[in-house]
Amino acid sequence: MSTKTLLGFDFGKKRIGVAVGQSITGTASPIGIVNITRNRPDWEKIRQLVRDWRPDALVVGIPLNMDGTPQPMTRAAEKFSRQLQGQFHLPVYGMDERLSSFEAGNRAGREMPVDAVAAQVILESWLNEHRDGTASCRENTDT
């Protein structure tokens, strides 16, 4: 199996946490945040991250209620996923992010924003689900 690099995103109203990971070890590292101003992500910063890391795919956390139903942020995260796919023409996968903020709060230290650590949790969860090399995940192109 070839090594694949992925960028993971934890979408929020004010900022987006970002992490980078790779498929061989199934690990990810938080790399920072992207600010949202007037309901628009800093697309230039995202473009720079994509140029720097050259990911094979992108993973976006999809917020759901504990019972699996959509919540107000679900549509916004799905829209962001479609925008990523449109801008970069890379596969974009959605990942259920329930409890990722809780886990991120337990992991986060002073040196990295909790949003970036949440992106790490989301990306590691996705990598663990797809560790056997199958690409049975759905791209977020129909949301």
MDTraj code that builds the backbone (N, CA, C; nanometers):
import mdtraj as md
import numpy as np

residues = "MET SER THR LYS THR LEU LEU GLY PHE ASP PHE GLY LYS LYS ARG ILE GLY VAL ALA VAL GLY GLN SER ILE THR GLY THR ALA SER PRO ILE GLY ILE VAL ASN ILE THR ARG ASN ARG PRO ASP TRP GLU LYS ILE ARG GLN LEU VAL ARG ASP TRP ARG PRO ASP ALA LEU VAL VAL GLY ILE PRO LEU ASN MET ASP GLY THR PRO GLN PRO MET THR ARG ALA ALA GLU LYS PHE SER ARG GLN LEU GLN GLY GLN PHE HIS LEU PRO VAL TYR GLY MET ASP GLU ARG LEU SER SER PHE GLU ALA GLY ASN ARG ALA GLY ARG GLU MET PRO VAL ASP ALA VAL ALA ALA GLN VAL ILE LEU GLU SER TRP LEU ASN GLU HIS ARG ASP GLY THR ALA SER CYS ARG GLU ASN THR ASP THR".split()
xyz = np.array([
    [0.0846, -0.1181, 0.0000],
    [0.0000, 0.0000, 0.0000],
    [0.0886, 0.1238, 0.0000],
    [0.0516, 0.2206, -0.0818],
    [0.1292, 0.3439, -0.0867],
    [0.0851, 0.4374, 0.0249],
    [0.1764, 0.5214, 0.0655],
    [0.1460, 0.6190, 0.1686],
    [0.0612, 0.7295, 0.1088],
    [-0.0464, 0.7600, 0.1750],
    [-0.1333, 0.8698, 0.1337],
    [-0.1293, 0.9768, 0.2420],
    [-0.1187, 1.1012, 0.1984],
    [-0.1230, 1.2147, 0.2897],
    [-0.2632, 1.2723, 0.2837],
    [-0.3178, 1.3046, 0.4003],
    [-0.4511, 1.3624, 0.4082],
    [-0.4497, 1.4861, 0.4964],
    [-0.5348, 1.5820, 0.4631],
    [-0.5599, 1.6952, 0.5511],
    [-0.6976, 1.6753, 0.6111],
    [-0.7077, 1.6999, 0.7411],
    [-0.8353, 1.6899, 0.8115],
    [-0.8788, 1.8265, 0.8601],
    [-1.0104, 1.8493, 0.8586],
    [-1.0661, 1.9785, 0.8958],
    [-1.1764, 1.9620, 0.9994],
    [-1.1713, 2.0452, 1.1021],
    [-1.2789, 2.0560, 1.2008],
    [-1.3452, 2.1909, 1.1771],
    [-1.4587, 2.1896, 1.1076],
    [-1.5258, 2.3126, 1.0664],
    [-1.6028, 2.3731, 1.1834],
    [-1.5865, 2.5043, 1.2019],
    [-1.6595, 2.5768, 1.3054],
    [-1.7073, 2.7101, 1.2527],
    [-1.7819, 2.7825, 1.3336],
    [-1.8369, 2.9118, 1.2911],
    [-1.7308, 3.0209, 1.2807],
    [-1.6289, 3.0162, 1.3674],
    [-1.5271, 3.1207, 1.3704],
    [-1.3914, 3.0764, 1.3186],
    [-1.3652, 2.9470, 1.3250],
    [-1.2363, 2.8963, 1.2789],
    [-1.2493, 2.7483, 1.2423],
    [-1.1512, 2.7050, 1.1645],
    [-1.1451, 2.5670, 1.1180],
    [-1.0132, 2.5092, 1.1658],
    [-1.0195, 2.4028, 1.2430],
    [-0.8980, 2.3339, 1.2835],
    [-0.8463, 2.2485, 1.1691],
    [-0.7145, 2.2383, 1.1583],
    [-0.6542, 2.1624, 1.0485],
    [-0.5484, 2.0679, 1.1053],
    [-0.5462, 1.9469, 1.0496],
    [-0.4463, 1.8469, 1.0872],
    [-0.3980, 1.7778, 0.9601],
    [-0.2809, 1.7198, 0.9673],
    [-0.2270, 1.6420, 0.8570],
    [-0.1995, 1.5011, 0.9088],
    [-0.2246, 1.4037, 0.8239],
    [-0.2000, 1.2661, 0.8634],
    [-0.1568, 1.1840, 0.7439],
    [-0.1145, 1.0614, 0.7732],
    [-0.0759, 0.9729, 0.6643],
    [-0.1253, 0.8317, 0.6924],
    [-0.1504, 0.7624, 0.5838],
    [-0.2212, 0.6348, 0.5909],
    [-0.1391, 0.5190, 0.6473],
    [-0.0100, 0.5183, 0.6317],
    [0.0701, 0.4031, 0.6757],
    [0.0609, 0.3829, 0.8266],
    [0.0814, 0.4882, 0.9029],
    [0.0766, 0.4727, 1.0485],
    [-0.0610, 0.5019, 1.1057],
    [-0.1464, 0.5673, 1.0289],
    [-0.2796, 0.6021, 1.0792],
    [-0.2753, 0.7129, 1.1823],
    [-0.1697, 0.7925, 1.1793],
    [-0.1570, 0.9007, 1.2767],
    [-0.1741, 1.0353, 1.2087],
    [-0.2071, 1.1342, 1.2906],
    [-0.2240, 1.2705, 1.2412],
    [-0.1641, 1.3664, 1.3428],
    [-0.1323, 1.4850, 1.2951],
    [-0.0787, 1.5902, 1.3814],
    [-0.1546, 1.7199, 1.3559],
    [-0.1883, 1.7918, 1.4625],
    [-0.2525, 1.9216, 1.4430],
    [-0.1529, 2.0191, 1.3826],
    [-0.1996, 2.1007, 1.2857],
    [-0.1062, 2.1959, 1.2242],
    [-0.1522, 2.3407, 1.2351],
    [-0.2743, 2.3648, 1.2798],
    [-0.3150, 2.5035, 1.2988],
    [-0.4620, 2.5269, 1.2748],
    [-0.4946, 2.6548, 1.2602],
    [-0.6336, 2.6925, 1.2367],
    [-0.6421, 2.7872, 1.1171],
    [-0.7612, 2.7891, 1.0584],
    [-0.7949, 2.8816, 0.9514],
    [-0.9108, 2.9652, 1.0037],
    [-0.8959, 3.0945, 1.0003],
    [-1.0027, 3.1819, 1.0502],
    [-1.1154, 3.1951, 0.9494],
    [-1.2341, 3.2192, 1.0019],
    [-1.3514, 3.2476, 0.9205],
    [-1.3905, 3.3917, 0.9499],
    [-1.4001, 3.4713, 0.8434],
    [-1.4381, 3.6112, 0.8565],
    [-1.5593, 3.6364, 0.7673],
    [-1.6629, 3.6944, 0.8244],
    [-1.7875, 3.7201, 0.7510],
    [-1.8393, 3.5942, 0.6831],
    [-1.8389, 3.4854, 0.7584],
    [-1.8886, 3.3551, 0.7112],
    [-1.8087, 3.2971, 0.5947],
    [-1.6858, 3.3422, 0.5762],
    [-1.6011, 3.2902, 0.4691],
    [-1.4673, 3.2427, 0.5255],
    [-1.4316, 3.1177, 0.4929],
    [-1.2991, 3.0704, 0.5339],
    [-1.1896, 3.1493, 0.4624],
    [-1.0744, 3.1535, 0.5222],
    [-0.9565, 3.2142, 0.4598],
    [-0.9059, 3.1163, 0.3531],
    [-0.9624, 3.1290, 0.2317],
    [-0.9300, 3.0343, 0.1254],
    [-0.7836, 3.0406, 0.0851],
    [-0.7224, 3.1559, 0.0961],
    [-0.5801, 3.1651, 0.0613],
    [-0.4964, 3.0790, 0.1557],
    [-0.5293, 3.0816, 0.2834],
    [-0.4556, 2.9980, 0.3799],
    [-0.4786, 2.8498, 0.3514],
    [-0.6018, 2.8131, 0.3168],
    [-0.6301, 2.6728, 0.2841],
    [-0.5537, 2.6327, 0.1580],
    [-0.5520, 2.7203, 0.0563],
    [-0.4754, 2.6904, -0.0657],
    [-0.3274, 2.6692, -0.0329],
    [-0.2735, 2.7528, 0.0571],
    [-0.1335, 2.7386, 0.0954],
    [-0.1088, 2.6046, 0.1656],
    [-0.2007, 2.5638, 0.2524],
    [-0.1874, 2.4347, 0.3196],
    [-0.1898, 2.3201, 0.2184],
    [-0.2789, 2.3288, 0.1206],
    [-0.2855, 2.2249, 0.0174],
    [-0.1572, 2.2249, -0.0652],
    [-0.1052, 2.3413, -0.0998],
    [0.0223, 2.3481, -0.1740],
    [0.1360, 2.2891, -0.0907],
    [0.1415, 2.3247, 0.0367],
    [0.2523, 2.2796, 0.1224],
    [0.2492, 2.1288, 0.1479],
    [0.1314, 2.0749, 0.1766],
    [0.1212, 1.9349, 0.2184],
    [0.0902, 1.8396, 0.1036],
    [0.0383, 1.8885, -0.0083],
    [0.0065, 1.8079, -0.1250],
    [-0.0724, 1.6827, -0.0891],
    [-0.1882, 1.6997, -0.0263],
    [-0.2646, 1.5832, 0.0175],
    [-0.3255, 1.5060, -0.0993],
    [-0.3470, 1.3768, -0.0759],
    [-0.4150, 1.2909, -0.1720],
    [-0.5664, 1.2988, -0.1541],
    [-0.6096, 1.3391, -0.0352],
    [-0.7522, 1.3507, -0.0051],
    [-0.7704, 1.4427, 0.1153],
    [-0.8943, 1.4847, 0.1347],
    [-0.9305, 1.5726, 0.2457],
    [-1.0422, 1.5059, 0.3260],
    [-1.0410, 1.5290, 0.4568],
    [-1.1431, 1.4734, 0.5458],
    [-1.2018, 1.5881, 0.6274],
    [-1.3346, 1.5976, 0.6266],
    [-1.4036, 1.7035, 0.6995],
    [-1.4930, 1.6402, 0.8049],
    [-1.4811, 1.6889, 0.9274],
    [-1.5691, 1.6428, 1.0342],
    [-1.7110, 1.6914, 1.0093],
    [-1.8061, 1.5994, 1.0181],
    [-1.9467, 1.6337, 0.9993],
    [-2.0143, 1.6255, 1.1357],
    [-2.0575, 1.7404, 1.1886],
    [-2.1202, 1.7414, 1.3211],
    [-2.2621, 1.6853, 1.3155],
    [-2.2898, 1.5934, 1.4045],
    [-2.4213, 1.5321, 1.4171],
    [-2.4626, 1.5320, 1.5625],
    [-2.5924, 1.5247, 1.5856],
    [-2.6416, 1.5061, 1.7223],
    [-2.6037, 1.3663, 1.7681],
    [-2.6119, 1.3429, 1.8974],
    [-2.5735, 1.2124, 1.9519],
    [-2.6562, 1.0983, 1.8933],
    [-2.7797, 1.1268, 1.8487],
    [-2.8623, 1.0223, 1.7884],
    [-2.8371, 1.0072, 1.6383],
    [-2.7379, 1.0802, 1.5847],
    [-2.7009, 1.0683, 1.4445],
    [-2.7767, 1.1602, 1.3504],
    [-2.8665, 1.2398, 1.4034],
    [-2.9423, 1.3318, 1.3189],
    [-2.8618, 1.4591, 1.2946],
    [-2.8931, 1.5284, 1.1836],
    [-2.8231, 1.6538, 1.1551],
    [-2.8509, 1.7597, 1.2609],
    [-2.7573, 1.8500, 1.2762],
    [-2.7714, 1.9651, 1.3648],
    [-2.7469, 2.0906, 1.2820],
    [-2.7629, 2.2092, 1.3390],
    [-2.7459, 2.3310, 1.2584],
    [-2.6122, 2.3412, 1.1848],
    [-2.5046, 2.2945, 1.2408],
    [-2.3732, 2.3050, 1.1755],
    [-2.3506, 2.1974, 1.0685],
    [-2.4363, 2.0969, 1.0620],
    [-2.4169, 1.9881, 0.9661],
    [-2.4147, 2.0412, 0.8236],
    [-2.5141, 2.1199, 0.7872],
    [-2.5216, 2.1732, 0.6504],
    [-2.4020, 2.2631, 0.6174],
    [-2.3579, 2.3424, 0.7138],
    [-2.2429, 2.4303, 0.6903],
    [-2.1167, 2.3481, 0.6643],
    [-2.0959, 2.2415, 0.7409],
    [-1.9794, 2.1552, 0.7202],
    [-1.9879, 2.0828, 0.5859],
    [-2.1081, 2.0410, 0.5483],
    [-2.1256, 1.9749, 0.4190],
    [-2.1010, 2.0735, 0.3043],
    [-2.1445, 2.1967, 0.3195],
    [-2.1186, 2.2997, 0.2185],
    [-1.9680, 2.3237, 0.2054],
    [-1.8985, 2.3327, 0.3187],
    [-1.7537, 2.3496, 0.3179],
    [-1.6875, 2.2326, 0.2449],
    [-1.7367, 2.1109, 0.2665],
    [-1.6828, 1.9931, 0.1976],
    [-1.6970, 2.0076, 0.0462],
    [-1.8146, 2.0509, 0.0015],
    [-1.8370, 2.0695, -0.1423],
    [-1.7464, 2.1795, -0.1982],
    [-1.7264, 2.2865, -0.1199],
    [-1.6387, 2.3945, -0.1644],
    [-1.4943, 2.3449, -0.1777],
    [-1.4488, 2.2642, -0.0821],
    [-1.3139, 2.2071, -0.0908],
    [-1.2988, 2.1238, -0.2179],
    [-1.3970, 2.0396, -0.2439],
    [-1.3911, 1.9536, -0.3618],
    [-1.3894, 2.0389, -0.4887],
    [-1.4710, 2.1417, -0.4928],
    [-1.4755, 2.2297, -0.6088],
    [-1.3469, 2.3073, -0.6306],
    [-1.2834, 2.3495, -0.5216],
    [-1.1599, 2.4292, -0.5325],
    [-1.0380, 2.3438, -0.5682],
    [-1.0297, 2.2229, -0.5102],
    [-0.9053, 2.1469, -0.5194],
    [-0.9150, 2.0187, -0.6011],
    [-1.0372, 1.9769, -0.6363],
    [-1.0578, 1.8573, -0.7181],
    [-0.9884, 1.7344, -0.6598],
    [-0.9937, 1.7266, -0.5272],
    [-0.9424, 1.6110, -0.4538],
    [-1.0610, 1.5374, -0.3937],
    [-1.0457, 1.4083, -0.3650],
    [-1.1521, 1.3405, -0.2919],
    [-1.1708, 1.4070, -0.1552],
    [-1.2958, 1.4292, -0.1168],
    [-1.3278, 1.4874, 0.0137],
    [-1.4226, 1.3910, 0.0824],
    [-1.3824, 1.3460, 0.2009],
    [-1.4606, 1.2497, 0.2771],
    [-1.5147, 1.3148, 0.4026],
    [-1.6374, 1.2828, 0.4361],
    [-1.6965, 1.3280, 0.5611],
    [-1.6716, 1.2244, 0.6690],
    [-1.6533, 1.2718, 0.7907],
    [-1.6325, 1.1826, 0.9049],
    [-1.7179, 1.2303, 1.0210],
    [-1.7962, 1.1417, 1.0765],
    [-1.8769, 1.1722, 1.1938],
    [-1.7834, 1.2240, 1.3027],
    [-1.8118, 1.3436, 1.3525],
    [-1.7213, 1.4025, 1.4508],
    [-1.7788, 1.4061, 1.5914],
    [-1.8838, 1.3284, 1.6162],
    [-1.9395, 1.3271, 1.7516],
    [-1.8312, 1.2936, 1.8531],
    [-1.8261, 1.3703, 1.9581],
    [-1.7326, 1.3569, 2.0705],
    [-1.5885, 1.3960, 2.0370],
    [-1.5626, 1.4446, 1.9156],
    [-1.4245, 1.4833, 1.8831],
    [-1.3796, 1.6029, 1.9660],
    [-1.4686, 1.6983, 1.9905],
    [-1.4300, 1.8154, 2.0712],
    [-1.4000, 1.7742, 2.2150],
    [-1.4773, 1.6798, 2.2666],
    [-1.4523, 1.6297, 2.4015],
    [-1.3150, 1.5635, 2.4083],
    [-1.2867, 1.4763, 2.3121],
    [-1.1566, 1.4089, 2.3062],
    [-1.0447, 1.5106, 2.2872],
    [-1.0674, 1.6090, 2.2008],
    [-0.9653, 1.7117, 2.1766],
    [-0.9362, 1.7903, 2.3032],
    [-1.0397, 1.8207, 2.3801],
    [-1.0202, 1.8920, 2.5056],
    [-0.9331, 1.8143, 2.6018],
    [-0.9458, 1.6816, 2.6000],
    [-0.8622, 1.5974, 2.6851],
    [-0.7177, 1.5918, 2.6371],
    [-0.6955, 1.6049, 2.5078],
    [-0.5611, 1.5949, 2.4502],
    [-0.4875, 1.7280, 2.4427],
    [-0.5613, 1.8364, 2.4242],
    [-0.5005, 1.9661, 2.3898],
    [-0.4095, 2.0168, 2.5007],
    [-0.3028, 2.0766, 2.4577],
    [-0.2113, 2.1437, 2.5489],
    [-0.2130, 2.2914, 2.5184],
    [-0.1232, 2.3628, 2.5751],
    [-0.1174, 2.5078, 2.5522],
    [-0.0627, 2.5450, 2.4148],
    [0.0161, 2.4558, 2.3566],
    [0.0848, 2.4920, 2.2333],
    [-0.0003, 2.4812, 2.1078],
    [-0.1162, 2.4145, 2.1135],
    [-0.1966, 2.3971, 1.9925],
    [-0.3435, 2.4223, 2.0238],
    [-0.4117, 2.5007, 1.9404],
    [-0.5537, 2.5287, 1.9635],
    [-0.6373, 2.4002, 1.9612],
    [-0.7412, 2.3968, 2.0432],
    [-0.8261, 2.2783, 2.0526],
    [-0.8901, 2.2453, 1.9180],
    [-0.9166, 2.3451, 1.8333],
    [-0.9760, 2.3189, 1.7019],
    [-0.8828, 2.2323, 1.6166],
    [-0.7545, 2.2600, 1.6205],
    [-0.6580, 2.1819, 1.5440],
    [-0.6468, 2.0404, 1.5999],
    [-0.6540, 2.0274, 1.7303],
    [-0.6500, 1.8951, 1.7927],
    [-0.7773, 1.8178, 1.7582],
    [-0.8913, 1.8868, 1.7505],
    [-1.0165, 1.8207, 1.7080],
    [-1.0022, 1.7691, 1.5650],
    [-0.9368, 1.8464, 1.4776],
    [-0.9114, 1.8007, 1.3405],
    [-0.8238, 1.6759, 1.3421],
    [-0.7266, 1.6722, 1.4318],
    [-0.6409, 1.5540, 1.4471],
    [-0.7254, 1.4332, 1.4871],
    [-0.8140, 1.4499, 1.5837],
    [-0.9006, 1.3400, 1.6299],
    [-0.9884, 1.2905, 1.5147],
    [-1.0476, 1.3834, 1.4407],
    [-1.1337, 1.3474, 1.3278],
    [-1.0545, 1.2688, 1.2237],
    [-0.9367, 1.3191, 1.1877],
    [-0.8553, 1.2531, 1.0857],
    [-0.8062, 1.1165, 1.1325],
    [-0.7639, 1.1054, 1.2568],
    [-0.7207, 0.9751, 1.3077],
    [-0.8371, 0.8759, 1.3106],
    [-0.9559, 0.9230, 1.3431],
    [-1.0738, 0.8346, 1.3407],
    [-1.0988, 0.7837, 1.1993],
    [-1.0908, 0.8734, 1.1029],
    [-1.1108, 0.8329, 0.9635],
    [-1.0029, 0.7330, 0.9212],
    [-0.8783, 0.7625, 0.9541],
    [-0.7685, 0.6720, 0.9183],
    [-0.7866, 0.5347, 0.9824],
    [-0.8307, 0.5309, 1.1073],
    [-0.8527, 0.4028, 1.1741],
    [-0.9650, 0.3234, 1.1086],
    [-1.0698, 0.3925, 1.0649],
    [-1.1815, 0.3238, 0.9982],
    [-1.1407, 0.2675, 0.8633],
    [-1.0397, 0.3243, 0.8006],
    [-1.0002, 0.2840, 0.6658],
    [-0.8597, 0.2266, 0.6629],
    [-0.8183, 0.1740, 0.7747],
    [-0.6812, 0.1246, 0.7898],
    [-0.6488, 0.0041, 0.7025],
    [-0.7469, -0.0761, 0.6708],
    [-0.7207, -0.1963, 0.5916],
    [-0.6953, -0.1661, 0.4441],
    [-0.6981, -0.0374, 0.4079],
    [-0.6676, 0.0011, 0.2716],
    [-0.7886, 0.0093, 0.1813],
    [-0.9037, -0.0292, 0.2308],
    [-1.0218, -0.0192, 0.1465],
    [-1.0680, 0.1243, 0.1407],
    [-1.1211, 0.1594, 0.0307],
    [-1.1748, 0.2946, 0.0135],
    [-1.3266, 0.2863, 0.0146],
    [-1.3805, 0.2195, 0.1143],
    [-1.5248, 0.1995, 0.1198],
    [-1.5984, 0.3222, 0.1706],
    [-1.5268, 0.4284, 0.1984],
    [-1.5891, 0.5513, 0.2463],
    [-1.6518, 0.6262, 0.1299],
    [-1.7500, 0.7052, 0.1599],
    [-1.8189, 0.7851, 0.0593],
    [-1.7564, 0.9220, 0.0499],
    [-1.7365, 0.9663, -0.0719],
    [-1.6944, 1.1045, -0.0899],
    [-1.8131, 1.1935, -0.0611],
    [-1.7862, 1.3128, -0.0154],
    [-1.8912, 1.4104, 0.0173],
    [-1.9325, 1.4877, -0.1061],
    [-1.9628, 1.4220, -0.2141],
    [-2.0011, 1.4939, -0.3346],
    [-2.1521, 1.5027, -0.3508],
    [-2.2262, 1.4283, -0.2705],
    [-2.3711, 1.4298, -0.2857],
    [-2.4426, 1.4936, -0.1693],
    [-2.3716, 1.5627, -0.0828],
    [-2.4355, 1.6251, 0.0328],
    [-2.4772, 1.7655, 0.0038],
])
top = md.Topology()
chain = top.add_chain()
for i, resn in enumerate(residues, 1):
    res = top.add_residue(resn, chain, resSeq=i)
    for name in ("N", "CA", "C"):
        top.add_atom(name, md.element.get_by_symbol(name[0]), res)
traj = md.Trajectory(xyz[None], top)
